[in-house]
Amino acid sequence: MAGLQRSLRFWGAAALGLGVMAPTLALSLNGSAPAALVGKAVPLVFILGGIGIAFIAYGFAVLTRRYNHAGSAYALVGATLGPRAGFFSGFALLGYYILSTVCTVPASALFTQAFLESIGVPHVPWLLLGVIAAVGAAWLTTRDTRMATRTLLVLEGIGVALIAFLIVVVFAKLGGGTAPSNQSLDLNVFTLPAGTEFSAVAAATVFACLSWAGFESIATLGEETANPRRNIPRALIGIIALSLPVFVIVMVAETNGFGTGDAGVAAFAKSSTPLGDLAESYVGLWAARALLFVAMAGAFASLLASCTAASRMLFAFSRDGFGPSVLSRLSRSGAPAVAAISTLVVAVVISSVMAFSGTTATDSYFYYATLGVLCLLVAYGMVGIAAAAHLVRRRVTSWLAAIPAALGTVFAGYVFYVQSTGQSSPYNLFPYFAGAWCILGLVVVLLRPSLAVRIGAELARAELDSAEAGRDAPAPDISGAADVPDVTQESTSPDRTRARSDAQGTDD
């Protein structure tokens, strides 16, 4: 397939996953809700959430070891379970990336507004700040992909560096007995308080695992990464392996920084910006302002990364015959500029409607983030099924290799269930909205048989290109499987059958 250029390597691909995950935002915000449910055991639930996400990452890594495509789940599931299942999965994932772009417009505005007010700048309407952020993202996403990924690495790097400095100070004062309220280091944060109910642990684990949502966006760069069969799986697994200990260490610092007693846990649970509050009490006001700047940069990085991922999905769909052909046009730099700008226009229009209706930036963010995550979980579940089927059909050394992928599907389904029950209005309606979007994708592909045939042929050609890209760099066998002929479900397209047959000779 001509078009997208393979200009990225391992860190370029990993940068997109970091951007959509927005670890600086997750570290700044995501500890409070679990603290309200499980007290001081926040680090423990982050370990549990990370393990669940690792199962999901395993499924993506297994499939990207063979298939690499701008459509991510669209191709990973389609090449394994058939084009109709692939379109359904890709449509669900597209919903997440579009909604993620929508929600990060008000998020960027929210943190920019907070930072400006902290340094004495008068109140600026959040919609104006969101539009400015969208314009900046449009400029970056329509340039060389390397520029966008380098920007993501720089922004997240600054955030992680500042957070690391704060964590060192917190641990030093806890260990030296100079903490603001005489807090001390308590390693019992890895055990549950007596009487904690399973439902509370389950709900807290869901909040923790959502900190990793978006890591799979790395797979959308499969056609822009050199040696994708090696670098994409490594980036997917690597980003989880690197972020899990970081998240746990920071949560240990946050929990102990507020204090593990009843008063400290209550303060942690009520804090809307835990790291900012710790920065002010342990370091000073300047550090709190710096953390607000980091959060602002992290929100913009997430907007940029979400738009980048959405544009690749739209590009892949349009190229394969679904949607306006203009969305598959590339700019001179080789980026799907029309798709990127279209995504941002949709985000700005929706944000404008929310702002003019009186909805706050905070509510706008959480509404669309929740909707997006529900769509994402559907795609996660389908990828887990596809990965398990792929491993079983390849007659791996042991069927046990398929268990982690299957567990990823179970975990995704469980998180969807927890997010869909016992919610207050309007959140109780969101599962229906997300379900309607996913069902729309299924209806489209069922009513257009020719689309399924064309997708099958295009996926076969994509596999040939992926094989060519990975021919000189065999991928590590993370599944433990021997390289034997693939016997996954074939499309009825003669072109796909011939292409699959030819591709066997180029499999790594």
C-alpha positions as CSV (number, residue, x, y, z in Angstrom):
1,M,0.0,0.0,0.0
2,A,1.5,3.4,-1.0
3,G,0.9,6.4,1.1
4,L,1.9,6.4,4.8
5,Q,5.7,6.6,5.2
6,R,7.6,4.3,7.6
7,S,9.5,7.1,9.4
8,L,9.1,6.0,13.0
9,R,10.9,3.6,15.2
10,F,10.3,2.2,18.7
11,W,10.1,5.4,20.7
12,G,8.2,7.2,18.0
13,A,5.4,4.6,18.2
14,A,5.5,4.4,22.0
15,A,5.1,8.2,22.1
16,L,1.6,8.0,20.6
17,G,0.5,5.5,23.3
18,L,1.9,7.7,26.0
19,G,0.1,10.7,24.6
20,V,-3.3,9.1,24.5
21,M,-2.7,7.6,28.0
22,A,-1.6,11.0,29.2
23,P,0.3,9.5,32.3
24,T,0.8,13.0,33.8
25,L,-3.0,13.5,33.8
26,A,-3.6,10.0,35.2
27,L,-1.0,10.5,37.9
28,S,-2.4,13.9,38.8
29,L,-6.1,12.9,38.9
30,N,-6.7,9.1,39.1
31,G,-5.8,8.3,42.7
32,S,-8.6,10.1,44.5
33,A,-11.5,8.0,43.4
34,P,-9.9,4.7,44.4
35,A,-9.0,6.3,47.8
36,A,-12.6,6.9,48.5
37,L,-13.4,3.2,47.9
38,V,-10.4,1.3,49.4
39,G,-8.7,3.8,51.7
40,K,-5.0,3.6,51.8
41,A,-4.8,0.5,49.5
42,V,-4.7,2.6,46.3
43,P,-1.3,1.2,45.2
44,L,-2.7,-2.3,45.5
45,V,-5.6,-1.6,43.1
46,F,-3.2,0.0,40.6
47,I,-1.3,-3.3,40.6
48,L,-4.5,-5.2,40.0
49,G,-5.6,-2.8,37.2
50,G,-2.2,-3.0,35.6
51,I,-2.3,-6.8,35.5
52,G,-5.7,-6.7,33.7
53,I,-4.4,-4.2,31.2
54,A,-1.3,-6.4,30.6
55,F,-3.7,-9.2,29.5
56,I,-5.2,-6.9,27.0
57,A,-1.8,-5.6,25.8
58,Y,-0.8,-9.3,25.2
59,G,-3.6,-9.7,22.8
60,F,-2.6,-6.6,20.8
61,A,1.0,-7.7,20.8
62,V,0.2,-11.2,19.6
63,L,-1.7,-9.9,16.6
64,T,0.6,-7.0,15.7
65,R,3.4,-9.5,15.5
66,R,1.8,-10.5,12.2
67,Y,-0.6,-7.8,11.1
68,N,0.2,-4.0,11.0
69,H,-2.3,-1.6,9.7
70,A,-3.4,2.0,10.3
71,G,-6.9,0.7,11.3
72,S,-5.5,-1.1,14.4
73,A,-8.4,-3.4,15.8
74,Y,-10.1,-3.0,12.4
75,A,-7.4,-5.0,10.7
76,L,-6.2,-7.1,13.7
77,V,-9.7,-8.6,14.2
78,G,-10.6,-8.5,10.5
79,A,-7.6,-10.6,9.4
80,T,-8.3,-13.2,12.1
81,L,-12.1,-13.4,12.5
82,G,-13.2,-12.0,9.2
83,P,-13.9,-8.6,7.7
84,R,-17.3,-8.1,9.3
85,A,-15.9,-8.7,12.8
86,G,-13.0,-6.4,11.9
87,F,-15.2,-3.6,10.8
88,F,-17.4,-3.9,14.0
89,S,-14.2,-3.8,16.2
90,G,-12.7,-0.9,14.2
91,F,-15.9,1.1,14.3
92,A,-16.0,0.7,18.1
93,L,-12.3,1.8,18.4
94,L,-12.9,4.8,16.0
95,G,-15.7,5.9,18.4
96,Y,-13.2,5.9,21.2
97,Y,-10.6,8.0,19.4
98,I,-13.1,10.5,18.1
99,L,-14.7,10.9,21.6
100,S,-11.2,11.0,23.2
101,T,-10.4,13.9,20.9
102,V,-13.7,15.6,21.8
103,C,-13.1,15.2,25.6
104,T,-9.6,16.5,25.5
105,V,-10.6,19.8,24.0
106,P,-12.4,20.9,27.3
107,A,-9.7,19.1,29.3
108,S,-7.0,21.2,27.7
109,A,-9.1,24.3,28.3
110,L,-9.7,23.3,31.9
111,F,-6.1,23.0,32.9
112,T,-5.0,26.0,30.8
113,Q,-7.6,28.0,32.6
114,A,-6.5,26.8,36.0
115,F,-2.8,27.6,35.2
116,L,-3.5,31.1,33.9
117,E,-5.7,31.9,36.9
118,S,-2.9,30.7,39.3
119,I,-0.5,33.2,37.8
120,G,-3.0,36.1,38.0
121,V,-4.5,36.1,34.4
122,P,-8.2,37.0,34.4
123,H,-10.8,34.3,33.6
124,V,-10.8,33.2,30.0
125,P,-13.9,31.2,28.6
126,W,-13.0,27.6,28.4
127,L,-14.3,27.3,24.8
128,L,-11.8,29.9,23.6
129,L,-8.9,28.1,25.2
130,G,-10.2,24.8,23.8
131,V,-10.3,26.2,20.2
132,I,-6.8,27.5,20.6
133,A,-5.6,24.0,21.7
134,A,-7.4,22.5,18.7
135,V,-5.7,24.8,16.3
136,G,-2.3,23.9,17.7
137,A,-3.1,20.2,17.4
138,A,-4.3,20.7,13.8
139,W,-1.0,22.3,12.9
140,L,1.1,19.5,14.4
141,T,-1.0,16.6,13.2
142,T,-0.8,17.8,9.6
143,R,3.0,17.9,9.6
144,D,5.5,15.0,9.5
145,T,4.4,12.3,12.0
146,R,7.8,12.5,13.6
147,M,7.1,16.1,14.7
148,A,3.9,15.1,16.5
149,T,5.5,12.1,18.2
150,R,8.6,14.2,19.3
151,T,6.3,16.8,20.7
152,L,4.4,14.2,22.7
153,L,7.7,12.8,24.1
154,V,8.9,16.2,25.1
155,L,5.6,17.2,26.8
156,E,5.2,13.9,28.7
157,G,8.9,13.9,29.5
158,I,8.7,17.3,31.2
159,G,5.6,16.1,33.1
160,V,7.2,12.9,34.3
161,A,10.5,14.7,35.3
162,L,8.6,17.2,37.4
163,I,6.5,14.5,39.0
164,A,9.6,12.5,39.7
165,F,11.2,15.5,41.5
166,L,8.1,15.9,43.7
167,I,8.0,12.2,44.5
168,V,11.6,12.2,45.6
169,V,10.9,15.2,47.9
170,V,7.8,13.5,49.4
171,F,9.7,10.3,50.1
172,A,12.7,12.2,51.6
173,K,10.4,14.1,54.0
174,L,8.4,11.1,54.9
175,G,11.6,9.1,55.7
176,G,13.3,12.1,57.4
177,G,10.4,12.9,59.7
178,T,9.9,16.4,58.2
179,A,6.5,15.8,56.5
180,P,4.1,18.8,56.9
181,S,1.7,16.9,59.2
182,N,4.2,14.4,60.6
183,Q,3.2,11.7,58.1
184,S,5.4,8.7,58.0
185,L,6.1,6.0,55.4
186,D,3.6,3.1,55.7
187,L,4.1,0.1,53.5
188,N,0.8,-1.4,54.5
189,V,-0.7,0.4,51.5
190,F,-0.4,-3.0,49.7
191,T,-3.0,-4.6,52.0
192,L,-6.7,-4.0,52.1
193,P,-8.2,-2.4,55.2
194,A,-10.2,-4.8,57.3
195,G,-13.8,-5.0,56.2
196,T,-13.3,-3.8,52.7
197,E,-15.9,-5.3,50.4
198,F,-15.1,-7.0,47.0
199,S,-17.4,-4.6,45.2
200,A,-15.4,-1.6,46.4
201,V,-12.1,-3.3,45.3
202,A,-13.6,-4.0,41.9
203,A,-14.8,-0.5,41.4
204,A,-11.5,1.0,42.5
205,T,-9.6,-1.3,40.2
206,V,-11.7,-0.1,37.3
207,F,-10.7,3.5,38.0
208,A,-7.0,2.4,38.2
209,C,-7.0,0.4,34.9
210,L,-8.6,3.3,33.0
211,S,-5.3,5.2,33.6
212,W,-3.9,3.0,30.8
213,A,-6.8,3.6,28.3
214,G,-5.3,4.6,24.9
215,F,-2.0,2.6,25.1
216,E,-3.3,0.5,22.1
217,S,-3.2,3.6,19.9
218,I,0.4,2.5,19.1
219,A,-1.1,-0.1,16.8
220,T,-2.5,2.7,14.5
221,L,1.1,3.5,13.5
222,G,1.7,0.1,12.1
223,E,2.1,1.5,8.5
224,E,4.4,4.3,9.7
225,T,6.8,2.4,11.8
226,A,10.0,0.7,10.5
227,N,10.1,-3.1,11.3
228,P,6.5,-3.0,12.6
229,R,6.4,-6.7,13.5
230,R,9.2,-6.0,16.0
231,N,8.7,-2.4,17.1
232,I,4.9,-2.3,17.5
233,P,4.6,-5.4,19.8
234,R,7.7,-4.2,21.8
235,A,6.2,-0.7,22.2
236,L,2.8,-2.1,23.3
237,I,4.3,-4.4,25.9
238,G,7.0,-1.9,26.9
239,I,4.7,0.9,27.6
240,I,2.8,-1.3,30.1
241,A,6.0,-2.7,31.7
242,L,7.4,0.8,32.1
243,S,4.3,2.6,33.3
244,L,3.1,0.0,35.8
245,P,5.9,0.5,38.4
246,V,5.8,4.3,37.8
247,F,2.1,4.4,38.6
248,V,2.5,2.2,41.7
249,I,5.4,4.2,43.1
250,V,3.6,7.5,42.6
251,M,0.5,6.2,44.2
252,V,2.5,5.0,47.2
253,A,3.9,8.5,47.5
254,E,0.5,10.2,47.1
255,T,-1.2,7.9,49.7
256,N,1.6,8.4,52.2
257,G,2.0,12.0,51.4
258,F,-1.6,12.7,52.5
259,G,-1.3,10.2,55.3
260,T,-2.6,6.7,55.8
261,G,-4.8,7.6,58.8
262,D,-8.5,8.4,58.4
263,A,-7.9,12.1,58.1
264,G,-5.2,11.7,55.4
265,V,-7.3,9.2,53.4
266,A,-10.3,11.5,53.5
267,A,-8.1,14.4,52.3
268,F,-6.8,12.3,49.5
269,A,-10.2,11.2,48.4
270,K,-11.5,14.8,48.3
271,S,-8.6,16.2,46.4
272,S,-9.3,17.2,42.8
273,T,-5.6,17.6,42.1
274,P,-3.6,15.4,44.5
275,L,-0.2,16.1,43.1
276,G,-0.8,19.8,43.0
277,D,-1.9,19.7,46.7
278,L,1.2,17.7,47.6
279,A,3.4,20.0,45.7
280,E,2.1,23.0,47.5
281,S,2.4,21.4,51.0
282,Y,5.8,19.6,50.5
283,V,7.6,22.1,48.2
284,G,5.8,25.4,47.8
285,L,3.3,27.4,45.7
286,W,5.7,27.5,42.7
287,A,5.7,23.7,42.5
288,A,1.9,23.6,42.5
289,R,1.9,26.1,39.7
290,A,4.4,24.0,37.8
291,L,2.2,20.9,38.3
292,L,-0.7,22.8,36.8
293,F,1.5,23.7,33.8
294,V,2.4,20.0,33.5
295,A,-1.2,19.0,33.6
296,M,-2.0,21.6,30.9
297,A,0.8,20.2,28.7
298,G,-0.4,16.6,29.3
299,A,-3.9,17.5,28.3
300,F,-2.7,19.0,25.1
301,A,-0.5,16.0,24.4
302,S,-3.5,13.8,24.9
303,L,-5.5,15.9,22.4
304,L,-2.7,15.7,19.9
305,A,-2.3,12.0,20.3
306,S,-6.1,11.2,20.2
307,C,-6.5,13.2,17.0
308,T,-3.5,11.5,15.5
309,A,-5.0,8.0,16.2
310,A,-8.5,9.0,15.0
311,S,-7.1,10.4,11.8
312,R,-5.3,7.0,11.1
313,M,-8.5,5.1,11.7
314,L,-10.5,7.4,9.4
315,F,-7.8,7.2,6.8
316,A,-8.0,3.3,6.9
317,F,-11.8,3.2,6.7
318,S,-11.9,5.7,3.8
319,R,-9.1,4.0,1.9
320,D,-11.0,0.7,2.1
321,G,-14.3,2.2,0.8
322,F,-16.2,3.4,3.8
323,G,-16.6,7.1,4.2
324,P,-15.7,10.1,1.9
325,S,-12.6,9.4,-0.2
326,V,-11.2,12.8,0.7
327,L,-10.4,11.4,4.2
328,S,-7.8,9.1,2.7
329,R,-5.8,12.0,1.2
330,L,-2.4,12.7,2.5
331,S,-0.6,16.0,2.9
332,R,2.8,16.7,1.4
333,S,4.4,15.5,4.7
334,G,2.6,12.1,4.3
335,A,0.1,12.7,7.1
336,P,-3.7,12.1,6.7
337,A,-4.3,15.9,7.1
338,V,-8.0,16.0,6.0
339,A,-8.9,13.2,8.4
340,A,-7.1,15.0,11.3
341,I,-8.7,18.4,10.6
342,S,-12.1,16.7,10.2
343,T,-11.8,15.1,13.6
344,L,-10.8,18.4,15.3
345,V,-13.7,20.2,13.6
346,V,-16.1,17.7,15.0
347,A,-14.5,18.1,18.5
348,V,-14.8,21.9,18.4
349,V,-18.4,21.8,17.2
350,I,-19.4,19.4,20.0
351,S,-17.5,21.5,22.5
352,S,-19.2,24.7,21.3
353,V,-22.6,23.1,21.7
354,M,-21.7,22.0,25.3
355,A,-20.3,25.4,26.2
356,F,-23.3,27.4,24.8
357,S,-25.7,25.1,26.6
358,G,-24.0,26.0,29.9
359,T,-22.1,22.7,30.5
360,T,-18.8,23.1,32.3
361,A,-15.5,22.0,30.9
362,T,-15.2,19.4,33.7
363,D,-18.6,17.8,32.9
364,S,-17.9,17.9,29.2
365,Y,-14.6,16.1,29.7
366,F,-16.1,13.3,31.9
367,Y,-19.2,12.8,29.7
368,Y,-17.3,12.1,26.5
369,A,-14.4,10.3,28.2
370,T,-16.9,7.9,29.7
371,L,-18.6,7.3,26.4
372,G,-15.3,6.8,24.7
373,V,-14.0,4.3,27.2
374,L,-17.2,2.2,26.9
375,C,-16.6,1.9,23.1
376,L,-12.9,1.1,23.7
377,L,-13.8,-1.8,26.0
378,V,-15.8,-3.4,23.2
379,A,-12.8,-3.2,20.9
380,Y,-10.5,-4.6,23.7
381,G,-12.8,-7.6,24.1
382,M,-12.8,-8.3,20.3
383,V,-9.0,-8.1,20.1
384,G,-8.7,-10.6,23.0
385,I,-11.0,-13.0,21.2
386,A,-9.1,-12.6,17.9
387,A,-5.7,-13.1,19.6
388,A,-6.9,-16.3,21.4
389,A,-8.4,-17.6,18.1
390,H,-5.2,-16.8,16.2
391,L,-3.0,-18.7,18.7
392,V,-5.2,-21.7,18.8
393,R,-5.5,-21.9,15.0
394,R,-1.7,-21.6,14.6
395,R,-1.4,-24.8,16.7
396,V,1.0,-23.2,19.2
397,T,3.2,-25.3,21.4
398,S,0.6,-25.2,24.1
399,W,-3.0,-23.9,24.1
400,L,-2.1,-22.2,27.4
401,A,-0.6,-19.4,25.3
402,A,-4.1,-18.3,24.4
403,I,-5.3,-18.0,28.0
404,P,-3.9,-14.4,28.7
405,A,-5.6,-13.1,25.6
406,A,-8.9,-14.7,26.7
407,L,-8.4,-13.2,30.1
408,G,-8.1,-9.8,28.5
409,T,-11.5,-10.2,27.0
410,V,-13.0,-11.3,30.3
411,F,-11.4,-8.3,32.0
412,A,-12.7,-5.8,29.4
413,G,-16.2,-7.3,29.7
414,Y,-16.0,-7.0,33.5
415,V,-14.9,-3.4,33.4
416,F,-17.7,-2.6,30.9
417,Y,-20.2,-4.2,33.3
418,V,-18.9,-2.2,36.3
419,Q,-19.0,1.0,34.3
420,S,-22.6,0.3,33.2
421,T,-24.3,-0.5,36.4
422,G,-25.3,1.6,39.4
423,Q,-24.5,4.9,37.7
424,S,-26.4,8.1,38.2
425,S,-27.9,10.2,35.5
426,P,-26.7,10.9,32.8
427,Y,-24.0,8.3,33.1
428,N,-26.6,5.5,33.3
429,L,-27.5,6.3,29.7
430,F,-24.0,6.2,28.3
431,P,-23.8,2.4,27.9
432,Y,-26.8,2.6,25.6
433,F,-25.2,5.4,23.5
434,A,-22.0,3.5,23.3
435,G,-23.8,0.3,22.4
436,A,-25.8,2.1,19.7
437,W,-22.6,3.4,18.1
438,C,-21.1,-0.2,18.0
439,I,-24.3,-1.7,16.7
440,L,-24.4,1.0,14.0
441,G,-21.0,-0.3,12.8
442,L,-22.4,-3.9,12.7
443,V,-25.5,-2.8,10.8
444,V,-23.4,-1.0,8.2
445,V,-21.2,-3.9,7.3
446,L,-24.2,-6.4,7.3
447,L,-26.2,-4.2,4.9
448,R,-23.2,-3.7,2.6
449,P,-21.8,-7.1,1.6
450,S,-19.6,-5.5,-1.0
451,L,-17.9,-3.5,1.7
452,A,-16.9,-6.7,3.6
453,V,-15.5,-8.2,0.4
454,R,-13.5,-5.1,-0.3
455,I,-12.2,-4.9,3.2
456,G,-11.1,-8.6,3.0
457,A,-9.1,-7.8,-0.2
458,E,-7.6,-4.7,1.3
459,L,-6.6,-6.5,4.5
460,A,-4.9,-9.2,2.5
461,R,-2.8,-6.6,0.7
462,A,-2.1,-4.9,4.0
463,E,-0.7,-8.2,5.3
464,L,1.6,-8.4,2.3
465,D,2.9,-5.0,3.0
466,S,3.4,-5.8,6.6
467,A,5.3,-9.0,5.7
468,E,7.5,-6.9,3.4
469,A,8.2,-4.4,6.1
470,G,9.1,-7.1,8.6
471,R,11.0,-9.4,6.3
472,D,14.5,-8.2,7.3
473,A,13.7,-8.0,11.1
474,P,12.1,-11.1,12.6
475,A,9.8,-10.2,15.5
476,P,10.3,-11.8,18.9
477,D,7.9,-14.7,19.4
478,I,6.1,-13.4,22.5
479,S,3.4,-16.1,22.2
480,G,5.9,-19.0,22.5
481,A,4.6,-20.3,19.1
482,A,6.6,-21.8,16.4
483,D,6.4,-20.1,13.1
484,V,3.9,-22.4,11.3
485,P,1.4,-21.6,8.5
486,D,-1.5,-19.4,9.6
487,V,-4.9,-21.0,9.2
488,T,-7.1,-18.1,10.3
489,Q,-10.4,-17.5,8.6
490,E,-10.2,-16.4,5.0
491,S,-12.2,-13.9,3.1
492,T,-14.1,-15.3,0.1
493,S,-12.2,-12.8,-2.1
494,P,-10.0,-14.6,-4.6
495,D,-7.5,-11.7,-4.3
496,R,-7.3,-12.2,-0.5
497,T,-6.8,-16.0,-0.9
498,R,-3.9,-15.5,-3.4
499,A,-2.4,-12.8,-1.3
500,R,-2.5,-14.9,1.9
501,S,-0.9,-17.8,0.1
502,D,1.9,-15.5,-1.2
503,A,2.3,-13.9,2.2
504,Q,3.2,-17.2,3.8
505,G,6.6,-17.0,2.1
506,T,7.3,-13.7,3.8
507,D,6.2,-14.5,7.3
508,D,8.9,-13.9,9.8
